[in-house]
Amino acid sequence: MKDDITQTNYHPEWQNNRIKFILEKYPKDFFKGKKILELAPFNGYIGSFFQKIGAEVTMAEGRQENIENIKRDYPQIKNISQKNLDTKDWDLGKFDVIINFGLFYHLQNFHKEHLKNCLDNCDLMFFETVVFDSDKPEIHFRRENGKDQSLTSVGGNPSTSWLHNFFDDYGCKYKKYSSSELNGGIHHYDWLDKNTRKLDCAARRFWIIEK
Ligand SMILES: C[S@@+](CC[C@H](N)C(=O)[O-])C[C@H]1O[C@@H](n2cnc3c(N)ncnc32)[C@H](O)[C@@H]1O
């Protein structure tokens, strides 16, 4: 593991801990030859790691400036395109695995369609998002801006039951993780559900979803 992880300036502990968490569940060999789609990679660090251990990685990112940085830093990533993923449409094709990290809560409009598109087009999804601490199935919207934020200036943060209702209706197998091993920098996964109905943008959860 140590030999394969390189350096990133973008939340290094957070990005590395999610990679390590996946590798605790799936051995490196599992990814050899797998077709992986990384959505909204921002700096390309996570997907590039999986390419380095033998996967065939495609990336789709909303901001062209981020794509230019990825092309500069990881020229070995050849399949990368600019896409607004807050859409009903899907033209990215089919994959063994989708890595869907740090994107969902930046969507403003098409949360259900986005998840359906992802699950229709992969066998396995690693999914990670900010979660709104509410007992109700709801999406909490907030204004945001920045080069790693929403494309529109509004992002919608789901509650756990909103997501679980969706997964149940879709009919996939899923497991939620709240492990402290995932924590990195400000990002934390091991918080308690208290129905505070206050948004903490660093309060996240992680799911492994299988079809
Ligand atoms: C917080 S960063 C996450 C980076 C990386 N996936 C991670 O989790 O470490 C959010 C990324 O989502 C991208 N993004 C936000 N809204 C998007 C959209 N509608 N379509 C495509 N990309 C989007 C941003 O440009 C940024 O690269």
The ligand as a MOL file (V3000), in Angstrom:
LIG
                    3D

  0  0  0     0  0            999 V3000
M  V30 BEGIN CTAB
M  V30 COUNTS 27 29 0 0 0
M  V30 BEGIN ATOM
M  V30 1 C -15.4330 17.9730 -3.0130 0
M  V30 2 S -14.7740 17.6190 -4.6180 0 CHG=1
M  V30 3 C -14.5680 15.8640 -4.4930 0
M  V30 4 C -13.2360 15.3920 -5.0590 0
M  V30 5 C -13.0060 13.9050 -4.9890 0
M  V30 6 N -14.0640 13.1700 -5.6670 0
M  V30 7 C -12.9200 13.4290 -3.5630 0
M  V30 8 O -13.9510 12.9830 -3.0160 0
M  V30 9 O -11.8280 13.4850 -2.9750 0 CHG=-1
M  V30 10 C -16.2340 17.7810 -5.6520 0
M  V30 11 C -15.9840 17.6140 -7.1300 0
M  V30 12 O -17.2660 17.5350 -7.7660 0
M  V30 13 C -17.2200 18.2970 -8.9680 0
M  V30 14 N -18.6090 18.6160 -9.2960 0
M  V30 15 C -19.5060 19.3230 -8.5720 0
M  V30 16 N -20.7080 19.3380 -9.1780 0
M  V30 17 C -20.5740 18.6300 -10.3220 0
M  V30 18 C -21.4640 18.2740 -11.3670 0
M  V30 19 N -22.7360 18.6740 -11.3760 0
M  V30 20 N -20.9860 17.5250 -12.3820 0
M  V30 21 C -19.7070 17.1070 -12.3980 0
M  V30 22 N -18.8090 17.3960 -11.4230 0
M  V30 23 C -19.2410 18.1600 -10.3940 0
M  V30 24 C -16.3460 19.4880 -8.6070 0
M  V30 25 O -15.8760 20.1580 -9.7560 0
M  V30 26 C -15.2450 18.7830 -7.8050 0
M  V30 27 O -14.2730 18.2550 -8.6620 0
M  V30 END ATOM
M  V30 BEGIN BOND
M  V30 1 1 1 2
M  V30 2 1 2 3
M  V30 3 1 2 10
M  V30 4 1 3 4
M  V30 5 1 4 5
M  V30 6 1 5 6
M  V30 7 1 5 7
M  V30 8 2 7 8
M  V30 9 1 7 9
M  V30 10 1 10 11
M  V30 11 1 11 12
M  V30 12 1 11 26
M  V30 13 1 12 13
M  V30 14 1 13 14
M  V30 15 1 13 24
M  V30 16 1 14 15
M  V30 17 1 14 23
M  V30 18 2 15 16
M  V30 19 1 16 17
M  V30 20 1 17 18
M  V30 21 2 17 23
M  V30 22 1 18 19
M  V30 23 2 18 20
M  V30 24 1 20 21
M  V30 25 2 21 22
M  V30 26 1 22 23
M  V30 27 1 24 25
M  V30 28 1 24 26
M  V30 29 1 26 27
M  V30 END BOND
M  V30 END CTAB
M  END
